[in-house]
Every structure is written in structure tokens, then in C-alpha cells.
Amino acid sequence: MRILMATAMLLGASAAAAQTAPMPTTTPLLPEGALLDVVAEGRSTRTPDQATIEAGVVTQASTAAEAMRANAERIERVLAALKRAGVADRDVRTAQISLSPQYRYGENQPPIITGYQASNRVSIRFRDVARSGAILDALVKEGANQIEGPNLGLTQPDAAMDEARSDAVARARARAELYAKAAGLRVERIAAISEGGAPPVGGPVPQMAMARMEAADTKVVPGEQEIVATVHVRFVLR
């Protein structure tokens, strides 16, 4: 009995000590030295090798059915012209189909429906930018009366983006070396690095004038596209 009571008292004392003992604390490990955060942009340039343009047909008629029928006939001619030009089926997709009533408005009178307007637009990806202007001219001859674009871009942007990333890190490192030298320190290592920002999807998207397309051959000039990468780098200086 005495042994049991002594054991119980010992266990109780141990539990009480565990409850009153302070919890161990840990101090987060921090890099020894000064921290320097640098944000830098890197760039690379490429000539766009593809263009995305939307071409469509807008028709009007007194009834909705007639407007849609006329529109379907003309868009079929446009699609056939694309096929004859060698544009692959995978590079053509429907962008928008719409049908809307047209109204006549009078003073102090409810609007009156005077007809209907149907629209069908397709998005076309041209993998040969140099030929895209001539193909657009052919589409206009086949009934396309709505053109928007071009949106110029790259078929394989990864290599250009990686080049811009490398340039961004190099610029960040050079800037860190400058700060370290000015402060009488040296760059020891990179503590953290993250990427921010995004490359442009394409250049400006101008509206192509239909009168000019009918009067002369349309030219799509790719020019040069700049790809931008942004990095946030934390350096340790000693």
C-alpha cells in the first residue's frame, strides 16, 4: 500500500512539473549579413511568326431567318476560301455568332423592328505571316465585311521567355553587386527568388480599313516583339 501511494505521489508531482515548466522556444534561423531585395526586368526580342485575325460576315434582312440564311451562305464562301488558301482546319474556329433586331425610333413612340442583322465571325491563325494579308484580301472578295486584328505572336515563346528570365537574373545580380560595393560589402548568395509579371500576348490590335483592303494588297508587317520577364531576388550581403 505504501509503495502504491508513493508511486501515485511521484506521478502527480511529475505531471504538475510538466504543466508549470516553460515551453521551449525556438528562434527562426536568419541569414547572417544584410538582406537586399532587388526587382529586375529582363528582355528578349523575336520576330513574330504567327498572326491571329478575326474575319466575319454581317448581313441584314427583313426577317431573322433570311438574315441567318444569307449569312450562312456567305460564311461558307469565306471558309472555302480559307481552305483553298491552305489554312488548316485546326487554325480556324468560330469566334462569335449573333442575331439582333434592328429598330426605328420615333419621338414619343415605342421602337419598331425594321429588320434583323446576323453576324458570324471566325478566328484565323496564320502560321505564315507574310501570306496573311493576301488571304484577307481573298476573304473580302468572297463576302467577308468585318476584319479585326492582327494579333501577332510566337508559336514557341518558351525559349524567348527563358532568355528574358536569364537576362532578368543577370540584371538583378549586377544591381546587387553595385549596391554591395557602395556599402562596402560583397554579395554572398541568393536567399530567395520569385518571378512576377507576364510577357505581352501580342502587339496592338488595329482595325483594318475595309476601303484600303479593297483598293490595294493588304500587308501585314510582323516587325519585332519584345518579351519581358520580371524577377524578385533577395541577396545576402556580407
C-alpha positions as CSV (number, residue, x, y, z in Angstrom):
1,M,0.0,0.0,0.0
2,R,2.8,2.4,0.9
3,I,4.6,1.6,-2.4
4,L,1.4,2.4,-4.4
5,M,0.9,5.7,-2.6
6,A,4.5,6.7,-3.1
7,T,4.2,5.9,-6.8
8,A,1.0,7.9,-7.2
9,M,2.6,10.9,-5.4
10,L,5.6,10.7,-7.7
11,L,3.4,10.7,-10.8
12,G,1.4,13.6,-9.6
13,A,4.5,15.6,-8.9
14,S,5.8,14.9,-12.4
15,A,2.5,16.0,-14.0
16,A,2.5,19.2,-12.1
17,A,6.1,19.9,-13.0
18,A,5.2,19.3,-16.7
19,Q,2.3,21.8,-16.5
20,T,4.3,24.5,-14.9
21,A,7.6,24.1,-16.8
22,P,8.0,26.8,-19.5
23,M,7.7,25.6,-23.2
24,P,10.9,25.6,-25.1
25,T,11.2,28.5,-27.6
26,T,12.9,28.4,-31.0
27,T,14.4,31.4,-32.8
28,P,13.9,31.3,-36.6
29,L,17.2,31.0,-38.4
30,L,18.0,34.2,-40.3
31,P,20.8,34.6,-42.8
32,E,23.9,36.2,-41.3
33,G,24.5,39.5,-43.1
34,A,22.5,42.3,-44.7
35,L,19.5,41.5,-46.9
36,L,19.0,43.2,-50.2
37,D,15.8,42.9,-52.3
38,V,16.1,43.6,-56.0
39,V,13.4,43.7,-58.7
40,A,14.7,43.5,-62.2
41,E,13.2,43.1,-65.7
42,G,14.9,41.0,-68.4
43,R,14.1,41.2,-72.1
44,S,14.5,39.2,-75.3
45,T,13.3,40.0,-78.8
46,R,11.8,37.9,-81.6
47,T,10.1,38.4,-84.9
48,P,6.5,37.2,-84.6
49,D,5.9,34.1,-86.7
50,Q,2.1,33.8,-86.4
51,A,-0.9,36.2,-86.7
52,T,-4.4,35.7,-85.3
53,I,-7.1,37.7,-87.2
54,E,-10.9,37.6,-86.9
55,A,-12.8,37.8,-90.1
56,G,-16.6,37.8,-90.3
57,V,-19.7,38.4,-92.3
58,V,-22.5,40.8,-91.3
59,T,-25.9,40.5,-93.2
60,Q,-29.2,42.3,-92.9
61,A,-32.7,41.2,-93.9
62,S,-36.3,41.9,-93.2
63,T,-36.7,38.6,-91.3
64,A,-34.4,36.8,-88.9
65,A,-34.5,33.6,-91.0
66,E,-33.5,35.5,-94.1
67,A,-30.7,37.3,-92.3
68,M,-29.3,34.0,-91.0
69,R,-29.6,32.2,-94.3
70,A,-27.8,34.9,-96.2
71,N,-25.1,35.0,-93.5
72,A,-24.6,31.2,-93.6
73,E,-24.1,31.3,-97.4
74,R,-21.5,34.0,-97.3
75,I,-19.6,32.5,-94.3
76,E,-19.4,29.2,-96.2
77,R,-17.7,31.0,-99.1
78,V,-15.3,32.6,-96.6
79,L,-14.4,29.2,-95.1
80,A,-14.0,27.7,-98.5
81,A,-11.6,30.5,-99.5
82,L,-9.5,29.7,-96.3
83,K,-9.3,26.1,-97.3
84,R,-8.2,26.9,-100.8
85,A,-5.5,29.1,-99.4
86,G,-4.1,26.2,-97.4
87,V,-5.2,27.3,-93.9
88,A,-5.6,24.1,-91.8
89,D,-8.9,23.3,-90.1
90,R,-7.3,23.4,-86.7
91,D,-6.3,27.1,-87.3
92,V,-9.9,28.2,-87.9
93,R,-12.6,28.4,-85.1
94,T,-15.9,30.2,-84.7
95,A,-15.4,33.3,-82.6
96,Q,-19.0,34.6,-82.4
97,I,-22.4,34.2,-83.9
98,S,-25.1,36.8,-83.2
99,L,-28.6,37.8,-84.4
100,S,-30.1,41.1,-83.3
101,P,-33.2,43.1,-84.4
102,Q,-32.8,46.5,-86.0
103,Y,-35.1,49.3,-84.7
104,R,-36.5,52.5,-86.0
105,Y,-37.0,55.1,-83.2
106,G,-39.6,57.8,-83.3
107,E,-40.3,60.7,-80.9
108,N,-42.7,59.6,-78.1
109,Q,-43.2,56.2,-79.9
110,P,-42.1,52.7,-79.0
111,P,-39.3,51.4,-81.2
112,I,-40.4,49.4,-84.3
113,I,-38.4,46.4,-85.6
114,T,-37.4,47.1,-89.2
115,G,-35.3,44.1,-89.8
116,Y,-32.6,41.8,-88.4
117,Q,-28.8,41.7,-88.5
118,A,-26.8,38.4,-88.4
119,S,-23.1,38.2,-87.7
120,N,-20.7,35.3,-87.9
121,R,-17.0,35.7,-87.0
122,V,-14.2,33.2,-87.3
123,S,-10.8,33.4,-85.7
124,I,-8.0,32.5,-88.1
125,R,-4.4,31.7,-87.1
126,F,-1.9,32.4,-89.9
127,R,1.3,30.5,-89.4
128,D,2.8,32.3,-92.4
129,V,2.5,36.0,-91.5
130,A,3.7,37.1,-94.9
131,R,0.7,35.4,-96.7
132,S,-2.0,36.6,-94.2
133,G,-2.6,39.9,-96.0
134,A,-3.2,38.3,-99.4
135,I,-5.5,35.7,-97.8
136,L,-7.5,38.5,-96.1
137,D,-8.0,40.2,-99.5
138,A,-9.3,36.9,-100.9
139,L,-11.8,36.7,-98.0
140,V,-13.1,40.1,-98.7
141,K,-13.8,39.2,-102.3
142,E,-15.8,36.2,-101.0
143,G,-18.0,38.2,-98.8
144,A,-16.2,39.0,-95.5
145,N,-17.0,42.5,-94.5
146,Q,-15.7,42.5,-90.9
147,I,-12.0,42.3,-90.1
148,E,-10.2,42.7,-86.7
149,G,-6.6,42.2,-85.9
150,P,-3.9,41.2,-86.3
151,N,-2.7,39.9,-83.0
152,L,1.0,38.9,-83.7
153,G,2.7,36.4,-81.6
154,L,5.1,33.4,-81.3
155,T,4.3,29.8,-81.9
156,Q,7.0,28.7,-79.4
157,P,7.5,31.5,-76.8
158,D,9.2,29.4,-74.2
159,A,12.8,29.8,-75.5
160,A,12.3,33.6,-75.7
161,M,10.8,33.7,-72.2
162,D,13.7,31.7,-70.7
163,E,16.2,34.1,-72.4
164,A,14.3,37.0,-70.8
165,R,14.4,35.3,-67.4
166,S,18.2,34.7,-67.6
167,D,18.6,38.4,-68.5
168,A,16.5,39.5,-65.6
169,V,18.5,37.4,-63.1
170,A,21.8,38.8,-64.6
171,R,20.5,42.4,-64.2
172,A,19.4,41.7,-60.6
173,R,22.8,40.3,-59.8
174,A,24.6,43.3,-61.4
175,R,22.5,45.7,-59.4
176,A,23.1,43.8,-56.2
177,E,26.9,44.0,-56.9
178,L,26.6,47.7,-57.3
179,Y,24.7,48.2,-54.0
180,A,27.1,45.9,-52.2
181,K,30.2,47.8,-53.5
182,A,28.7,51.1,-52.5
183,A,28.0,49.8,-49.0
184,G,31.5,48.2,-48.6
185,L,30.1,44.7,-48.7
186,R,30.0,41.8,-51.1
187,V,27.3,39.6,-52.5
188,E,27.5,36.2,-50.7
189,R,24.5,34.4,-52.1
190,I,20.9,34.5,-53.2
191,A,18.4,33.8,-50.4
192,A,15.2,33.8,-52.4
193,I,14.0,34.3,-55.9
194,S,10.5,34.7,-57.4
195,E,9.0,35.6,-60.7
196,G,6.4,38.2,-61.4
197,G,4.8,39.9,-64.4
198,A,3.9,38.4,-67.7
199,P,5.0,38.7,-71.3
200,P,2.8,40.5,-73.8
201,V,0.4,38.3,-75.7
202,G,0.7,40.3,-78.8
203,G,1.1,43.8,-80.3
204,P,-1.5,46.4,-80.8
205,V,-4.7,45.2,-82.4
206,P,-5.6,47.8,-85.0
207,Q,-8.8,47.8,-87.0
208,M,-8.1,47.2,-90.7
209,A,-9.9,49.6,-93.0
210,M,-12.1,47.8,-95.5
211,A,-11.7,50.5,-98.2
212,R,-7.9,50.1,-98.2
213,M,-8.3,46.3,-98.4
214,E,-10.4,46.6,-101.5
215,A,-8.1,49.2,-103.1
216,A,-4.7,47.6,-102.6
217,D,-3.0,44.5,-101.5
218,T,-3.0,44.3,-97.7
219,K,0.4,44.0,-96.0
220,V,0.8,42.5,-92.5
221,V,4.3,43.6,-91.3
222,P,5.4,41.5,-88.2
223,G,8.2,43.8,-87.0
224,E,9.8,42.7,-83.7
225,Q,8.2,41.7,-80.5
226,E,9.7,42.2,-77.0
227,I,9.3,39.5,-74.4
228,V,9.6,40.7,-70.8
229,A,10.3,38.7,-67.6
230,T,10.3,40.2,-64.1
231,V,12.1,38.6,-61.1
232,H,12.3,39.5,-57.4
233,V,15.6,38.4,-55.9
234,R,16.8,38.6,-52.3
235,F,20.5,38.7,-51.8
236,V,22.6,38.2,-48.7
237,L,25.5,40.7,-48.4
238,R,28.4,40.2,-46.1
